[in-house]
Structures are given as C-alpha cells and as structure tokens.
Amino acid sequence: MQPELKIEITAKPKSDEEKYIRQQINQFNQHCAGEENYQHLAVFLRDCDRLVGGLVGYTYWQWLYVDVFWIQESYRKGGYGSAMLAAAEAEAIQRGCHSVYLGTYSFQAPEFYQKLGYAVFGELPNFPEGQSLFFLTKTL
C-alpha cells in the first residue's frame, strides 16, 4: 500500500529544503549530461568605489548564462555595456564556453543585444501585459 502523499505550497520555503531539491536535480542532471562545471561570473562597473553597473551570471556545460545586467542610467550609451558584455564573453571563452544565452524584456534592451550579434530564439508575449520577454543567444 502506498503512503498518502501531501502537496504543500509555500512562498517561503525552508532554505535547507530548497537546497535539497536543487542538489537532487543537479545530481540527476549530471548523471544524464555529465559534469556541469558550474561557476559564477560577475563583471562590475565602478566609478571610483561606487558600483554603477554589473553583469551577473554563470557558466556551465560550455554555456554562459547572463542572469542580470544593469548599468546606471547616467552611464548608459557610453560603450560600457558593450565592453562589459565583451569581458563576460571573453571570460566565458576562457572557461571553455562556446555560446551564451539570456532573457530580456521588450522594455529593456533586446535591440542592444541584437546589435552585438545576439539572435532571438524565443518570445513570451504579454509578459507583462503589453510587453514581451525575449530569449537571445550568440555563438562565441
């Protein structure tokens, strides 16, 4: 006889339970796809000691994923974004990556990435309402 299972929903999971779930899926993934060689990657833009921009992501399975990329508005359009992204891509190549992917909203910077050689491979329309979330990739 099967035990009765219970489905639980929470907005505040216990950190050890979330960590356990992540460990389990990582073990499964590595069993199926091999060692992921996961490493964080961060590129920061500073004005003296003040942080005015940053790119945060990680590399795994020979891919760079850009999770967050932000530059303070007064520093935009000065070439810093292109330089920061190029630095992240160069580091990814050093780590053995062959490609990069990311997501950006229509109100953020899809055109910026496309000018740098990124291609849209997916779109979620009306996310949020009246906007789109684009997924882009580039071969390094």
N, C-alpha and C positions, 0 to 999 in steps of 0.2 A: 504494500500500500504506500502510495506517495504521500509525503508530508504536505500539509496545507501551506502554500506559499502566500506571502503578502506583498503587495506592491505599495511602496511608500514614495510619496512625492514631497520634496523639500526644496526651499530656496536657499537654505543654509546647511549644506552637507557638512558632516564632521570631516576635518582635514585628513584624518587617518583613513577614513572610508573612501574618500575621493582618491587619495594616494594609492590605496589598494586596487581600486578599479583601473587606474592608469597603469599600474605595474602589470596587472593581468593582461590588458590589451597589448601592452608593449612586448610582453613575453610571447604572446600569440603571434604578433606581427613579425618579430624577429625569427620565430620558428618558421614562418611561411616565406619571409622575404630576405632573411639574413640580417646581419648586424647593421643597425641604422647609423651608427657613428654620430649621434645627436650632439650638437654643440650650439650654445647660444652665440649670437653675433650682435654686436651693438656698435653703431657709429654715432658719435656725438658732435655737435657743432657748438662751439663756445665763443662767447665774446668776453675776453679775459677769463674770469672764473664763472661767468654766468652762462648757464645752459640755455641755448636759444634754438636748438633743434636736435632731433635724434631719429635714428632708424633702429628698430629693434626687430630681430627675427631669429632664425636658427637654420642650421644646415643639417640635413640628414638624407640618407640614401642618394647621395650625389645631387641633391637639390638645395637651393636657397629658398627659404620662405620668408618674405617680408611681412611681418605681422603689423607693425605700427611704424609710420613715417610722418613726422611733423616738423615743420620749421615755423618759427615765429613770423607772423605776417610781415613785419618790417624788414625781414631778411630774405623774403621770397623774391624771385625773379632776378637774383644776383648770381646765379650759377651754382649756388651752394647745394641745391637739391640734386642736380646732375652729378656734381662732384662727390657727394655723399653716397649716392646710389652706385656710382662707378667704384668707389672704395669698397663698398659692401660686395659688389660683384667680383672685384679683384681678389678679395679675401676668400670668397666662396670658391673661386677657381683654385686658389692655393690649397684649399681644403679638399679638392678633387671634385667639385660640383661641375655639372655640365649645363644646368638650367636653373631658372629662377621663376617663382610664381608669387602672385599677390592678389589681393582684392582691394578695390577702391570704389567709392560711391560716385555717382554722376556729379554730385556737388563738390567732390574733392578734386581728383587730378587724373582722370583717365587719359586726357589728351597729353599731359606731361609724359606719362609712361609710353604712350604710343610714339611720341617724337623721339624717344630713346630706344626704339626698336621692339617694344613690347607689343604683343598681339592679343586681342580679346579672344578668349576661348569659351566664355560663358557670361550670361547675364541673368540676374534675378530682377525682373521688372516690378515696380511698385513696392520697393523695399528701401526706404519707407515710401508711403503713398506718394505717387508723382515723381519718384526718383528711381534709380536702378543701382544695383550692386554689380560691378563688373569684375570678372576674373581675367587676369592677364598673365602671359608667360613670355619668356625670352630664352633663347639658347645662348649660353655664354661662350 
